[in-house]
Amino acid sequence: MQVRVLFFGVLKDLLESGGEAVELPEGATIGDLTEKLRNGAEHPVWGALAVAVNREYATRSAALRDGDEVALLPPVSGGADDADPVVELMREVIDRDALVAKLKQPADGAAVVFDGIVRDNTRGRKTLYLDYEAYEEMALDQMRKLAREAAERFAIDRVGVVHRLGRLEIGESSIVIVVTSAHRAAAFDACRWLIDTLKRTVPIWKKEHFADGAVWTDGEPFPAELQAGRTT
């Protein structure tokens, strides 16, 4: 059988590919696929991968079928109803104020905003600019799920999550999250939960370009239950 494999982040450099068709025997699992691609190579990313099959997270033991789309995920990094979350990926500058204005309603007593900004250094190295990439369809699906889960977990009204892709200059916003609520505590809690969870589970990666080179940023590990690279 044949599956289509997509590579992101540092895997694109390791495998010198953004994706390819891979032949596997019938009944092969995700673990079989990753071992075939790894081919004995040593790199920390192989033990920390999450894997999505047809845009849903899957475990190492999951069996694959002919025609599946398999994404190998390194650790990371318009007109809707008023109550629906605003979730977007964009390559233009994020208009934070317009997002806040779109979400605020007269019943809201608080609008908490998280604005993630590109800084000019990391651990003493001068940053020139950043590049963000995503497994876009899955990233949007996962962002929508997080926005809906936040609305279930916390006493909030509306949620907006907008993430930039492509090249970002120093001082630009990489992500803006807006949470509105009748009371500030719930909005603060939901906003913090959203950014922390998004950074661990949504397939978006950052490549940092320094004055002396470039590197894919080490992301926070996926939750253990999503790490298809784990053998135990």
GUSE-930020 format. One record per residue: residue in one letter; x, y, z of N, C-alpha, C in turn. Coordinates in Angstrom, 2 decimals, decimal comma, always signed. Atoms other than C-alpha are relative to their C-alpha. Example, Ala and Ser with C-alpha at 12.3 -4.5 7.8 and 13.67 -1.06 7.14 Angstrom:
BEGIN
type nc1 nc2 nc3 cac1 cac2 cac3 cc1 cc2 cc3
a +0,89 -1,19 +0,00 +12,30 -4,50 +7,80 +0,90 +1,20 +0,00
s -0,82 -1,19 -0,06 +13,67 -1,06 +7,14 -0,77 +1,09 +0,73
! end
This chain:
BEGIN
type nc1 nc2 nc3 cac1 cac2 cac3 cc1 cc2 cc3
m +0,84 -1,20 +0,00 +0,00 +0,00 +0,00 +0,88 +1,25 +0,00
q -0,75 -1,24 +0,08 +1,01 +3,63 -0,38 -0,70 +1,07 +0,84
v +0,52 -1,12 -0,78 +0,58 +6,55 +2,02 +0,75 +1,26 -0,39
r -0,64 -1,29 +0,27 +1,33 +10,23 +1,54 +0,50 +0,55 +1,32
v -0,60 -0,48 -1,25 +3,71 +11,58 +4,20 +0,40 +1,46 -0,17
l -0,35 -1,41 -0,03 +4,07 +15,28 +5,03 +1,01 +0,25 +1,11
f -1,02 -0,34 -0,98 +7,12 +16,68 +6,84 -0,06 +1,48 +0,30
f +0,04 -1,39 -0,40 +7,28 +19,92 +8,81 +1,21 +0,32 +0,88
g -1,05 -0,45 -0,89 +9,83 +22,00 +10,69 +1,33 -0,64 -0,31
v -1,35 +0,53 +0,15 +13,21 +20,40 +11,28 +0,04 -1,27 -0,84
l +0,02 +1,22 +0,81 +12,11 +17,17 +9,56 +0,20 +0,31 -1,49
k -0,22 -0,38 +1,41 +12,09 +19,01 +6,22 +1,49 +0,08 -0,31
d -1,45 -0,08 +0,21 +15,80 +19,64 +6,68 +0,65 -1,38 +0,13
l -0,61 +1,32 -0,21 +16,63 +16,17 +8,02 -0,24 -0,93 -1,19
l +0,38 +0,90 +1,07 +14,80 +14,38 +5,22 +0,10 +0,64 -1,38
e -0,16 -0,75 +1,25 +15,41 +17,07 +2,59 -1,23 -0,13 -0,89
s +1,26 +0,16 +0,73 +11,76 +16,91 +1,62 -1,13 +0,63 +0,80
g +1,20 -0,48 -0,67 +8,41 +18,49 +2,39 -1,12 -1,02 -0,01
g +1,02 +1,04 +0,07 +6,51 +15,32 +1,59 +0,31 -0,98 -1,11
e -0,25 +1,01 +1,02 +6,55 +12,11 -0,41 -0,96 -1,16 +0,18
a +0,78 +1,24 -0,09 +4,69 +8,90 -1,19 +0,91 -1,11 +0,50
v -0,79 +1,08 -0,60 +5,89 +5,93 +0,85 -0,75 -1,32 -0,15
e +0,55 +1,34 +0,13 +5,29 +2,25 +0,09 +0,19 -0,77 +1,30
l -0,04 +0,79 -1,22 +4,45 +0,04 +3,08 -0,75 -1,31 -0,21
p +0,78 +1,24 +0,09 +3,25 -3,54 +3,54 -1,37 +0,18 +0,63
e +1,34 -0,04 -0,59 -0,41 -4,12 +4,33 +0,10 -0,26 +1,50
g +0,00 +0,16 -1,45 -1,09 -3,78 +8,06 +1,07 +0,78 +0,72
a -1,06 -0,78 -0,65 +1,85 -1,45 +8,69 -0,60 +1,06 +0,92
t +0,45 -0,98 -0,99 +1,54 +0,90 +11,65 +0,78 +1,30 -0,14
i -0,75 -1,26 -0,05 +2,66 +4,45 +12,32 +1,43 -0,25 +0,46
g -1,35 +0,33 -0,46 +5,60 +2,99 +14,22 +0,87 -0,58 -1,12
d -0,73 +0,58 +1,12 +6,61 +0,98 +11,16 +0,43 +1,11 -0,97
l -0,29 -1,10 +0,92 +6,44 +4,11 +9,01 +1,13 +0,88 +0,53
t -1,02 -0,90 -0,53 +8,52 +6,27 +11,34 +1,36 -0,68 +0,04
e -1,28 +0,71 -0,01 +11,20 +3,59 +11,70 +0,58 -0,10 -1,41
k -0,46 +0,07 +1,39 +11,38 +3,24 +7,92 +0,61 +1,34 -0,42
l -0,50 -1,32 +0,37 +11,82 +7,00 +7,49 +1,25 +0,37 +0,79
r -1,15 -0,31 -0,85 +14,22 +7,29 +10,39 +1,26 -0,69 -0,49
n -1,10 +0,76 +0,60 +16,44 +4,57 +8,87 +1,24 +0,00 +0,90
g -1,11 +0,09 -0,94 +18,56 +4,36 +12,02 +0,63 +1,32 +0,39
a -0,60 -1,31 -0,30 +19,31 +8,09 +12,15 -0,27 +0,40 +1,43
e +0,14 -0,47 -1,38 +19,87 +9,66 +15,57 -0,28 +1,50 -0,01
h +0,33 -1,41 -0,18 +18,13 +12,96 +16,30 -1,12 +0,05 +1,04
p +1,03 -0,05 -1,06 +16,03 +14,01 +19,34 -1,42 +0,10 -0,51
v +1,36 -0,20 +0,48 +13,05 +14,89 +17,17 -0,74 -1,32 -0,22
w +0,67 +1,27 +0,28 +12,39 +11,22 +16,35 -0,70 -0,58 +1,25
g +0,63 +0,49 -1,22 +11,55 +10,50 +19,99 -1,09 +0,89 +0,53
a +0,96 -0,97 -0,51 +9,29 +13,50 +20,38 -1,10 +0,33 -1,00
l +0,99 -0,29 +1,04 +7,11 +13,34 +17,28 -1,42 -0,27 +0,47
a +1,40 +0,40 +0,05 +3,37 +13,47 +17,19 -0,31 -0,28 -1,46
v +0,37 +0,36 +1,36 +1,67 +12,02 +14,13 -1,50 +0,18 -0,17
a +1,41 -0,15 +0,34 -1,62 +12,92 +12,47 -0,29 -0,83 -1,25
v +0,46 +0,76 +1,16 -3,44 +10,59 +10,10 -1,32 +0,61 -0,45
n +1,20 -0,67 +0,54 -5,95 +12,36 +7,90 -0,49 +1,11 +0,94
r +0,21 -1,21 -0,80 -5,65 +15,44 +10,16 -0,53 -0,27 +1,41
e +0,35 +0,33 -1,39 -6,38 +13,61 +13,43 +1,20 -0,66 +0,65
y -1,12 +0,61 -0,69 -3,74 +12,72 +16,03 -0,22 -1,51 +0,13
a +0,07 +1,46 -0,08 -2,94 +9,01 +16,12 +1,20 -0,52 +0,78
t -1,07 +0,60 -0,81 -0,82 +6,70 +18,27 +0,93 -0,84 -0,87
r -1,03 +0,76 +0,71 +2,29 +4,75 +17,28 -0,52 -1,35 -0,49
s +0,48 +1,34 +0,35 +0,36 +1,45 +17,17 -1,13 +0,01 -1,02
a +1,14 -0,09 +0,93 -2,37 +2,73 +14,83 +0,37 -0,56 -1,37
a -0,23 +0,59 +1,32 -2,65 +0,76 +11,59 -0,32 +1,03 -1,09
l +0,20 -0,90 +1,14 -2,40 +2,66 +8,30 -0,73 -0,72 -1,11
r +0,71 +0,55 +1,15 -4,49 +2,20 +5,18 +0,49 +0,68 -1,27
d -0,41 -0,55 +1,28 -3,77 +2,75 +1,53 -0,67 +1,36 -0,23
g +0,54 -1,33 +0,29 -4,17 +6,42 +0,60 -0,03 +0,94 +1,17
d +0,00 -0,89 -1,17 -3,81 +7,80 +4,15 +0,98 +1,15 -0,21
e -0,93 -1,14 -0,08 -2,26 +11,24 +4,59 +0,56 +0,02 +1,41
v -0,67 +0,08 -1,30 +0,28 +11,05 +7,40 +0,90 +1,21 +0,16
a -0,82 -1,18 -0,27 +1,80 +14,21 +8,89 +0,88 -0,28 +1,21
l -0,94 +0,15 -1,11 +4,93 +13,94 +11,05 +0,23 +1,38 +0,60
l +0,08 -1,31 -0,64 +4,78 +16,77 +13,58 +1,06 +0,14 +1,10
p -0,97 -0,26 -1,07 +7,87 +17,95 +15,51 -0,65 +0,83 +1,11
p +0,56 -0,84 -1,05 +7,21 +19,62 +18,89 -0,08 +1,46 -0,43
v +0,22 -1,39 +0,38 +5,97 +23,06 +18,53 +0,28 +0,98 +1,14
s -0,65 -0,95 -0,60 +6,21 +25,75 +17,98 -1,13 +1,20 -0,47
g +1,12 -0,88 +0,61 -14,96 +36,09 +8,20 -1,38 -0,38 +0,47
g +1,42 -0,12 -0,42 -18,67 +35,95 +8,46 -0,45 -1,16 +0,86
a +0,49 +1,02 -0,92 -19,54 +33,96 +11,51 -0,99 +0,63 +0,96
d +0,89 -0,52 -1,02 -22,19 +34,25 +14,16 +0,81 +0,60 +1,12
d -0,74 -0,71 -1,04 -21,21 +36,52 +17,05 +0,61 -0,93 +1,03
a -0,48 +0,89 -1,05 -20,81 +33,59 +19,45 +1,07 -0,96 -0,49
d -0,99 +0,93 +0,53 -18,56 +31,59 +17,12 +1,40 +0,58 +0,19
p -1,38 -0,51 -0,13 -14,80 +31,81 +17,69 +0,51 +0,51 -1,34
v -0,70 -0,49 +1,19 -12,70 +33,78 +15,23 +1,37 -0,65 +0,00
v -1,25 +0,76 +0,07 -9,84 +31,49 +14,21 +0,57 +0,17 -1,40
e -0,60 -0,26 +1,31 -7,43 +32,39 +11,41 +1,50 -0,25 +0,01
l -1,43 -0,05 +0,31 -4,00 +31,80 +9,95 +0,16 +1,03 -1,11
m -0,15 -1,03 +1,02 -2,72 +34,75 +7,95 +1,46 +0,34 -0,23
r -1,36 -0,43 +0,35 +0,35 +36,08 +6,22 +0,14 +1,51 -0,02
e -0,05 -1,45 -0,13 -0,53 +39,74 +6,67 +0,13 +0,37 +1,48
v -0,10 -0,50 -1,38 +0,02 +41,88 +9,77 -1,35 -0,15 +0,69
i +1,23 +0,19 -0,77 -2,54 +41,03 +12,46 -0,48 +1,35 +0,52
d +0,60 -1,23 -0,52 -4,88 +43,94 +13,25 -0,64 -0,32 +1,35
r +0,45 +0,36 -1,34 -5,19 +43,42 +17,00 -1,24 +0,80 +0,41
d +1,11 -0,84 -0,43 -7,52 +46,36 +17,61 -1,29 -0,37 -0,71
a +1,20 +0,39 +0,75 -9,91 +45,26 +14,86 -0,57 -1,31 +0,54
l +0,47 +1,26 -0,57 -10,05 +41,76 +16,38 -0,73 +0,22 +1,31
v +0,66 -0,33 -1,27 -10,88 +43,16 +19,81 -1,36 +0,62 -0,25
a +1,26 -0,69 +0,29 -13,55 +45,42 +18,34 -1,04 -0,98 -0,55
k +0,93 +0,98 +0,58 -15,07 +42,48 +16,44 -0,62 -0,89 +1,07
l +0,45 +0,95 -1,01 -15,38 +40,35 +19,57 -0,75 +0,63 +1,17
k +0,63 -0,62 -1,17 -16,45 +42,85 +22,25 -1,49 +0,22 -0,22
q +1,45 -0,21 -0,01 -20,14 +43,06 +23,12 -0,37 +0,83 +1,23
p +0,39 -0,85 -1,14 -22,08 +45,40 +25,47 -0,03 -0,72 +1,34
a +0,09 +0,74 -1,27 -22,46 +42,63 +28,07 +1,37 -0,35 +0,57
d -1,33 +0,37 -0,47 -18,69 +42,15 +28,36 +0,54 +1,02 +1,01
g -0,67 -0,86 -0,96 -16,88 +43,50 +31,40 +1,51 -0,05 -0,12
a -1,44 +0,15 +0,16 -13,42 +42,38 +30,26 +0,31 -0,54 -1,40
a -0,57 +0,57 +1,23 -11,43 +41,73 +27,11 +1,49 -0,17 +0,25
v -1,41 +0,29 -0,27 -8,10 +40,03 +27,78 +0,68 -0,34 -1,32
v -0,72 +0,18 +1,26 -5,55 +40,13 +24,96 +1,40 -0,54 +0,28
f -1,38 +0,45 +0,02 -2,40 +38,06 +24,54 +0,57 +0,33 -1,37
d -0,64 -0,41 +1,24 -0,12 +39,57 +21,90 +1,44 -0,51 +0,01
g -1,35 +0,55 +0,07 +2,94 +37,44 +21,10 +0,82 +0,76 -1,02
i -0,76 -0,93 +0,83 +5,62 +39,73 +19,68 +1,39 -0,56 -0,30
v -1,33 +0,44 +0,41 +8,80 +38,92 +17,73 +1,04 +0,90 +0,66
r -1,04 -0,77 -0,66 +11,75 +40,00 +19,87 +1,31 -0,08 -0,79
d -1,22 -0,13 +0,80 +15,22 +40,92 +18,64 +1,16 -0,86 +0,49
n -1,09 +0,85 -0,48 +17,21 +38,28 +20,55 -0,56 -1,25 +0,65
t +0,31 +1,23 -0,73 +17,18 +34,76 +21,94 +1,28 -0,50 +0,63
r -1,14 +0,49 -0,77 +19,60 +33,71 +24,67 +1,32 +0,63 -0,49
g -1,20 -0,74 +0,35 +22,09 +36,37 +23,64 +0,33 +0,06 -1,47
r -0,24 -0,05 +1,45 +21,91 +35,79 +19,87 -0,95 +1,02 -0,64
k +0,79 -1,04 +0,65 +20,68 +38,65 +17,71 -0,91 -0,62 -1,06
t +0,98 +0,52 +0,94 +17,48 +37,71 +15,86 -0,25 +1,02 -1,11
l +0,27 -0,87 +1,14 +16,99 +39,13 +12,36 -1,48 -0,03 -0,38
y +1,42 +0,17 +0,31 +13,53 +37,73 +11,59 -0,38 -1,45 +0,28
l +0,51 +1,36 -0,22 +11,34 +34,63 +12,06 -0,77 -0,47 -1,23
d +0,87 +0,63 +1,00 +9,67 +32,22 +9,66 -0,90 -1,00 +0,73
y +0,94 +0,96 -0,57 +6,53 +30,37 +10,73 -0,61 -0,82 -1,12
e +0,74 +0,85 +0,93 +5,03 +27,39 +8,94 -0,95 -0,87 +0,80
a +1,01 +0,81 -0,69 +2,06 +25,17 +9,75 -0,50 -1,10 -0,93
y +0,86 +0,96 +0,70 +0,22 +22,05 +8,72 -1,38 +0,65 +0,05
e +1,01 -1,04 -0,14 -2,46 +24,55 +7,90 -1,41 -0,53 +0,28
e +1,36 +0,49 -0,21 -5,68 +22,53 +7,63 -0,18 -0,56 +1,40
m +0,09 +0,58 -1,34 -4,95 +20,60 +10,81 +0,14 +1,07 +1,07
a -0,19 -1,07 -0,98 -3,73 +23,70 +12,64 -1,31 +0,75 +0,23
l +1,29 -0,70 -0,14 -7,02 +25,48 +11,94 -1,01 -0,86 +0,74
d +0,93 +0,90 -0,71 -9,01 +22,43 +13,05 +0,30 -0,03 +1,49
q -0,38 +0,09 -1,41 -7,05 +22,18 +16,30 -0,24 +1,33 +0,72
m +0,26 -1,31 -0,62 -7,30 +25,94 +16,98 -1,49 +0,18 +0,28
r +1,45 -0,09 -0,21 -11,08 +25,78 +16,54 -0,43 -0,88 +1,18
k +0,34 +0,89 -1,12 -11,26 +22,81 +18,93 +0,40 +0,63 +1,33
l -0,44 -0,64 -1,23 -9,24 +24,70 +21,54 -0,92 +1,16 +0,37
a +0,90 -1,12 -0,28 -11,46 +27,77 +21,20 -1,33 -0,49 +0,57
r +1,25 +0,55 -0,52 -14,57 +25,65 +21,71 +0,18 -0,58 +1,40
e -0,25 +0,56 -1,33 -13,00 +23,82 +24,66 +0,16 +1,09 +1,05
a -0,14 -1,12 -0,94 -12,06 +27,13 +26,28 -1,38 +0,52 +0,42
a +1,35 -0,48 -0,32 -15,70 +28,19 +26,06 -0,74 -0,95 +0,93
e +0,62 +0,98 -0,89 -16,70 +24,97 +27,82 +0,64 +0,00 +1,39
r -0,74 +0,05 -1,27 -14,02 +25,19 +30,54 -0,20 +1,25 +0,85
f -0,01 -1,27 -0,72 -14,36 +28,86 +31,46 -1,28 +0,81 -0,29
a +1,21 -0,82 +0,14 -17,19 +31,35 +31,96 +0,31 +1,23 -0,85
i -0,38 -1,07 +0,92 -16,33 +33,41 +28,89 -1,07 +0,14 -1,08
d +0,99 -0,26 +1,04 -18,26 +34,89 +26,00 +0,54 -0,36 -1,39
r -0,52 +0,21 +1,34 -16,16 +35,01 +22,82 +1,51 -0,17 +0,01
v -1,44 +0,29 +0,11 -12,72 +33,89 +21,64 +0,46 +0,32 -1,42
g -0,66 -0,18 +1,29 -10,42 +35,00 +18,84 +1,44 -0,49 +0,09
v -1,38 +0,50 +0,06 -7,17 +33,22 +17,89 +0,49 +0,20 -1,42
v -0,55 -0,28 +1,33 -5,13 +34,56 +14,97 +1,51 -0,18 +0,05
h -1,44 +0,28 +0,03 -1,64 +33,28 +14,08 +0,56 +0,38 -1,36
r -0,70 -0,35 +1,23 +0,80 +34,65 +11,51 +0,79 -1,19 -0,53
l -0,90 +0,93 +0,67 +2,65 +32,48 +9,00 +0,92 +0,79 -0,92
g -0,95 -0,67 +0,88 +5,60 +33,28 +6,76 +1,02 +0,80 +0,77
r -1,06 -0,81 -0,61 +8,28 +35,87 +7,47 -0,58 +1,10 +0,88
l +0,41 -1,05 -0,94 +7,83 +38,09 +10,52 +1,21 +0,81 +0,40
e -1,08 -0,90 -0,38 +9,96 +41,11 +11,30 -0,04 +0,28 +1,50
i -0,08 -0,36 -1,42 +11,09 +42,27 +14,74 -1,11 +1,00 +0,34
g +1,07 -0,89 -0,44 +8,22 +43,90 +16,64 -1,37 -0,36 -0,50
e +1,31 +0,40 +0,51 +5,44 +42,21 +14,66 -0,62 -1,07 +0,90
s +0,73 +0,98 -0,80 +2,77 +40,04 +16,29 -0,03 -1,35 -0,70
s +0,07 +1,34 +0,56 +3,09 +36,30 +15,74 -1,35 -0,64 +0,30
i +1,31 +0,54 -0,37 -0,16 +35,44 +17,54 -0,73 +1,02 +0,87
v +0,86 -0,82 -0,86 -3,04 +37,40 +19,04 -1,18 -0,86 +0,44
i +1,15 +0,69 -0,57 -5,57 +35,78 +21,36 -0,83 +1,02 +0,76
v +0,92 -0,91 -0,70 -8,60 +37,73 +22,57 -1,09 -0,84 +0,64
v +1,09 +0,67 -0,72 -11,03 +36,46 +25,20 -0,85 +1,06 +0,67
t +0,92 -0,94 -0,66 -14,10 +38,41 +26,29 -0,86 -0,74 +1,00
s +0,76 +0,61 -1,09 -16,10 +37,78 +29,43 -0,68 +1,08 +0,81
a +0,65 -0,95 -0,91 -18,43 +39,40 +31,90 +0,94 +0,40 +1,12
h -0,90 -0,24 -1,13 -15,71 +39,13 +34,57 +1,43 -0,34 -0,40
r -1,38 +0,09 +0,47 -11,94 +39,45 +34,21 +0,68 -1,33 +0,34
a -0,73 +1,20 -0,42 -10,84 +36,32 +36,11 -0,14 -1,12 -1,03
a +0,21 +1,07 +0,97 -12,40 +33,89 +33,65 +0,73 +0,29 -1,31
a -0,68 -0,37 +1,25 -11,00 +35,81 +30,68 +1,50 -0,19 +0,11
f -1,44 +0,21 -0,22 -7,47 +35,81 +32,15 +0,34 -1,49 -0,03
d -0,28 +1,44 -0,08 -7,64 +32,08 +32,94 -0,11 -0,66 -1,37
a +0,21 +0,61 +1,31 -8,98 +31,16 +29,50 +1,11 +0,39 -0,96
c -1,06 -0,47 +0,90 -6,40 +33,27 +27,67 +1,31 -0,73 +0,29
r -1,23 +0,72 -0,38 -3,52 +31,69 +29,60 -0,07 -1,47 -0,41
w +0,16 +1,41 +0,37 -4,89 +28,18 +29,03 +0,12 -0,16 -1,51
l -0,04 +0,09 +1,46 -5,31 +28,84 +25,30 +1,42 +0,08 -0,54
i -1,35 -0,13 +0,56 -1,76 +30,04 +24,63 +0,88 -1,16 +0,45
d -0,84 +1,11 -0,48 -0,17 +27,34 +26,82 -0,33 -1,29 -0,74
t +0,41 +1,23 +0,67 -2,19 +24,55 +25,18 +0,31 +0,05 -1,48
l -0,31 -0,16 +1,42 -1,81 +25,90 +21,67 +1,47 -0,26 -0,29
k -1,44 +0,16 +0,22 +1,98 +26,00 +22,03 +0,44 -1,46 +0,07
r -0,38 +1,40 -0,16 +2,01 +22,31 +22,92 -0,67 -0,93 -1,01
t +0,79 +0,96 +0,78 -0,56 +20,83 +20,53 -0,31 +0,39 -1,43
v +0,37 -0,42 +1,35 -1,12 +22,91 +17,39 +1,23 -0,04 -0,90
p -1,18 +0,20 +0,85 +1,20 +22,02 +14,47 +0,44 +1,27 -0,75
i -0,59 -1,22 +0,54 +2,94 +25,36 +13,91 +1,46 +0,03 +0,47
w -1,43 +0,02 -0,33 +6,74 +25,70 +13,79 +0,64 +1,34 -0,33
k -0,70 -1,28 +0,14 +9,15 +28,62 +14,06 +1,46 -0,25 -0,35
k -1,42 +0,02 +0,33 +12,51 +29,01 +12,34 +0,55 +1,39 +0,27
e -0,55 -1,29 -0,41 +14,62 +31,75 +13,88 +1,29 +0,27 -0,78
h -1,15 -0,39 +0,81 +17,09 +33,56 +11,65 +0,84 +0,99 +0,79
f -0,92 -0,82 -0,78 +20,08 +34,97 +13,54 +1,04 +0,64 -0,92
a -1,10 -0,59 +0,75 +22,98 +37,11 +12,44 +1,05 -1,04 -0,38
d -1,02 +1,02 +0,25 +25,15 +33,95 +12,59 -0,57 -1,35 -0,41
g +0,58 +1,27 +0,44 +22,76 +31,30 +11,22 -1,50 -0,06 +0,26
a +1,44 +0,20 -0,18 +19,25 +29,87 +11,43 -0,25 -1,36 +0,61
v +0,30 +1,26 -0,66 +17,61 +27,13 +13,48 -1,51 -0,08 +0,24
w +1,38 +0,24 -0,41 +14,18 +25,58 +13,99 -0,03 +0,00 +1,52
t +0,07 -0,12 -1,45 +13,18 +26,47 +17,52 -0,51 -1,29 +0,63
d +0,48 +1,15 -0,75 +12,85 +23,57 +19,96 -1,33 +0,35 +0,63
g +1,32 -0,27 -0,57 +9,17 +23,41 +20,84 -0,21 -0,73 +1,30
e +0,39 +0,73 -1,20 +7,47 +22,28 +23,99 -0,44 -1,39 -0,42
p +0,38 +1,36 +0,38 +6,95 +18,50 +23,97 -1,52 -0,14 -0,13
f +1,41 +0,36 +0,05 +3,59 +17,17 +22,84 -0,36 -0,75 +1,29
p +0,42 +0,85 -1,12 +1,54 +15,62 +25,66 +0,38 -1,44 -0,28
a -0,52 +1,35 +0,15 +2,75 +12,08 +26,28 -0,91 -0,89 -0,85
e +0,93 +0,87 +0,73 -0,40 +10,51 +24,84 +0,01 +0,25 -1,51
l -0,05 -0,31 +1,42 +0,26 +12,19 +21,47 +1,36 -0,32 -0,62
q -1,36 +0,18 +0,50 +3,95 +11,28 +21,15 +0,15 -1,38 -0,64
a -0,06 +1,28 +0,73 +3,95 +8,60 +18,48 +1,42 -0,55 -0,07
g -1,38 +0,47 +0,03 +7,75 +8,43 +18,66 +0,40 -0,76 +1,23
r -0,35 +0,69 -1,25 +7,69 +7,03 +22,19 -0,15 -1,49 -0,18
t +0,04 +1,46 +0,11 +8,44 +3,33 +22,45 -0,55 -0,64 +1,25
t +0,55 +0,55 -1,24 +7,21 +2,90 +26,03 -1,03 +0,95 +0,54
! end
